[in-house]
Amino acid sequence: MEDTTTSPTLRRPSGGGWLALVGGGEFSFGETVDADAAWLEHAAPGTVGFVPTASGSTDYGENLAEYLRETFERKVETVPVFRSRDARRRKNCDRLAGLSAVYLGGGLVDQLVDTISGTTFSEALLQHLRSDGVVVGIAAAAQALGAWAHSPLRREATPGLSWLPGGVVEPNFDPGHDRRLRQLMQVPGVAFGLGIPAGSAILLGPEGVVETVGVSFLLDDPEGEYRILGEADPEPPPVAEVPPRDDAL
């Protein structure tokens, strides 16, 4: 493996499943349909679980259920994790075992990280990825899966869930307005940054497989130039699967 500090690879927890990072977009307007088709292709038949933690909205799950049913003929079940005590309930953890994919909805980074970090639910999510399942993070949820995230509440960098060791994610990304991503890149220990525009997605599969939808941007130096991933880059960098630290979630 090449040293990620000089030639970064996209690292994720080990396992046979797929981790999908979606930059954002309104599914009700069809902005994420290509990204959703991509991760659903890797999901086994069955129900998709929606986790509303980042937004705290029940309407979000209802609208997503209508969209996935009408567009992909997929059923959606909301996994009701709104507070830390919900993330510690065995019943909510057990719900994940019967799902084909788990969709972490957008909202506030702080809400998602503070609620599930270090809980049995976070471990159940990781087990879902290990067990050939699909885990999707969109917008703020995609950012929360990084080693660090930009906290709109604290107005500073805050530790993420560390599913991307040494990596950070800026969703709804515009390369012409990249200050926040470059600031996250300056946090000690950060080796690479991913800028993912709305509608685009990066899918990290087992055995180093990377798939992209649309165009995303990879940065390995806070003052450097971007590498384009996606339509203009048919050979994206490999994924290195790494066992998570005990305190990673």
C-alpha positions in Angstrom: 0.0 0.0 0.0 1.3 3.5 -0.8 1.7 6.0 2.0 -1.5 7.9 2.3 0.3 11.0 3.4 1.9 11.4 -0.1 -0.3 9.3 -2.4 -3.6 8.9 -0.6 -5.9 6.0 -1.1 -9.6 6.0 -0.2 -9.7 4.0 3.0 -12.9 2.5 4.6 -13.7 -0.2 7.2 -13.2 -3.7 6.1 -16.2 -5.8 5.1 -18.0 -7.3 2.1 -20.6 -4.5 1.8 -20.7 -1.1 0.1 -20.3 2.4 1.5 -22.0 5.0 -0.6 -21.2 8.7 -0.1 -23.8 10.9 -1.9 -23.0 14.6 -2.1 -26.6 15.8 -1.7 -29.5 16.8 -3.9 -33.3 16.7 -3.7 -34.6 13.2 -4.4 -38.1 14.6 -4.9 -36.8 16.5 -7.9 -34.9 13.5 -9.3 -31.5 15.0 -8.5 -30.2 11.8 -6.8 -31.8 9.2 -9.0 -28.5 8.1 -10.7 -26.7 7.9 -7.4 -29.6 6.0 -5.8 -29.7 3.5 -8.7 -26.0 2.9 -8.2 -26.2 1.9 -4.6 -29.4 0.0 -4.9 -27.7 -2.1 -7.6 -25.4 -3.4 -4.8 -28.2 -4.0 -2.3 -29.9 -7.3 -1.9 -33.6 -7.5 -2.5 -35.6 -6.3 0.4 -36.4 -3.3 2.6 -34.2 -0.1 2.9 -33.8 1.3 6.4 -34.0 5.1 6.8 -32.2 6.6 9.8 -33.6 10.1 10.6 -31.0 11.1 13.2 -29.3 14.0 11.5 -32.6 15.8 10.7 -34.9 14.5 13.4 -37.7 14.6 10.8 -40.4 12.0 10.4 -41.6 13.6 7.1 -38.2 13.0 5.6 -38.6 9.2 5.9 -42.1 9.3 4.6 -41.1 11.3 1.5 -38.1 9.0 0.9 -40.3 6.0 1.2 -42.7 7.3 -1.4 -39.8 8.2 -3.8 -38.1 4.8 -3.5 -41.4 2.9 -3.9 -42.4 4.8 -7.0 -39.0 5.0 -8.6 -37.4 1.7 -7.7 -40.2 -0.4 -6.2 -38.4 -0.5 -2.9 -40.0 -0.5 0.5 -38.6 1.8 3.2 -38.7 1.3 7.0 -37.7 4.1 9.4 -35.3 3.1 12.1 -36.4 5.5 14.9 -33.0 6.7 16.2 -33.6 10.3 17.3 -31.7 10.5 20.6 -28.8 8.7 22.2 -31.1 6.5 24.2 -32.6 5.3 20.9 -29.1 4.4 19.6 -28.6 2.2 22.7 -31.9 0.2 22.3 -31.2 -3.3 21.2 -34.5 -3.3 19.2 -33.2 -0.6 16.9 -29.9 -2.4 16.4 -31.7 -5.7 15.7 -33.8 -3.9 13.0 -30.7 -3.5 10.8 -30.1 -7.3 10.5 -33.1 -7.7 8.2 -32.4 -4.7 5.9 -30.8 -4.7 2.5 -29.4 -1.2 2.9 -29.3 1.5 5.5 -29.8 5.1 4.4 -28.4 7.8 6.8 -30.4 11.0 5.9 -29.0 14.5 5.8 -29.4 17.2 8.3 -26.9 18.3 11.0 -23.5 16.7 11.3 -23.4 17.4 15.1 -26.8 15.7 15.6 -25.8 12.5 13.9 -22.3 12.2 15.4 -23.3 13.2 18.9 -26.3 10.8 18.9 -24.7 7.6 17.7 -21.0 7.9 18.4 -19.8 5.1 20.7 -23.2 3.4 20.9 -24.4 -0.1 20.1 -26.2 1.3 17.1 -23.0 2.6 15.6 -21.5 -0.9 16.0 -24.6 -2.4 14.4 -24.1 -0.1 11.4 -20.6 -1.2 11.0 -21.6 -4.9 11.3 -24.1 -4.2 8.5 -21.2 -3.1 6.3 -19.1 -6.1 7.3 -22.0 -8.4 6.5 -22.3 -7.5 2.8 -24.9 -4.8 3.4 -25.0 -1.3 1.9 -24.7 1.9 4.1 -25.5 5.2 2.4 -24.7 8.6 3.8 -26.0 11.7 2.0 -25.0 15.3 2.5 -24.2 15.9 6.2 -24.3 12.2 6.9 -21.6 11.6 4.3 -19.5 14.3 5.9 -20.1 12.7 9.4 -18.5 9.5 8.2 -15.2 11.2 7.8 -12.4 11.5 10.3 -13.4 15.2 10.9 -16.4 17.3 9.9 -17.3 21.0 9.8 -19.7 21.7 12.7 -22.2 24.4 11.9 -23.1 24.6 15.6 -19.6 24.8 17.0 -18.3 26.7 13.9 -15.1 24.6 13.9 -13.9 21.2 12.9 -15.3 18.4 15.0 -14.4 14.7 15.1 -16.5 12.5 12.8 -17.4 8.8 12.9 -14.0 7.9 11.3 -15.3 5.5 8.7 -12.8 7.2 6.4 -9.5 7.1 8.3 -7.5 10.1 7.5 -10.2 11.4 5.1 -12.8 14.2 5.2 -15.8 14.9 3.0 -17.4 18.1 1.8 -20.9 17.5 0.4 -22.8 19.8 -1.9 -19.4 20.7 -3.2 -18.5 23.5 -5.6 -14.8 23.6 -6.5 -15.1 27.3 -7.0 -16.0 27.7 -3.3 -13.7 25.2 -1.6 -12.6 27.1 1.5 -14.3 24.7 4.0 -12.7 21.6 2.5 -9.3 23.1 2.4 -9.7 24.1 6.1 -10.6 20.6 7.0 -7.6 19.4 5.2 -5.4 21.4 7.6 -6.5 19.3 10.6 -3.6 17.2 11.8 -3.8 13.7 10.6 -6.0 14.4 7.6 -4.5 12.9 4.4 -7.2 13.4 1.8 -10.4 15.3 1.2 -13.3 14.4 -1.0 -15.5 17.1 -2.5 -18.8 15.6 -3.7 -21.3 17.8 -5.5 -25.0 17.4 -5.2 -26.2 14.4 -7.3 -22.7 12.9 -7.5 -21.6 9.9 -5.4 -18.6 7.8 -4.5 -19.2 4.1 -3.8 -16.5 2.2 -1.9 -16.8 -1.5 -2.3 -15.0 -4.6 -1.0 -11.5 -5.5 -2.2 -10.6 -2.0 -3.3 -13.4 -1.4 -5.8 -14.4 2.2 -6.3 -17.4 3.4 -8.4 -18.4 6.9 -9.1 -21.6 8.7 -10.2 -21.1 12.1 -11.8 -17.9 14.0 -11.0 -16.2 14.3 -7.6 -12.9 15.8 -6.5 -10.0 14.4 -4.5 -7.5 16.6 -2.7 -4.3 15.4 -1.0 -2.8 18.8 -0.2 -4.7 21.7 1.4 -2.9 24.0 -1.1 -2.8 21.6 -4.0 -4.8 20.9 -7.1 -7.8 18.5 -7.4 -7.8 15.2 -9.0 -11.1 14.6 -10.8 -12.9 11.4 -10.0 -15.7 10.1 -12.2 -16.5 10.7 -15.8 -13.2 12.3 -16.5 -11.3 9.7 -14.4 -12.0 6.1 -15.4 -9.4 4.7 -13.0 -10.1 6.2 -9.5 -7.7 5.4 -6.7 -8.0 2.0 -4.8 -9.8 1.6 -1.5 -7.8 0.3 1.4 -10.1 -1.6 3.8 -8.9 -1.1 7.4 -10.3 -2.5 10.6 -11.8 0.5 12.6 -10.3 1.5 15.9 -12.2 0.6 19.0 -13.1 4.3 19.4 -13.7 5.0 15.7 -17.5 5.0 16.1 
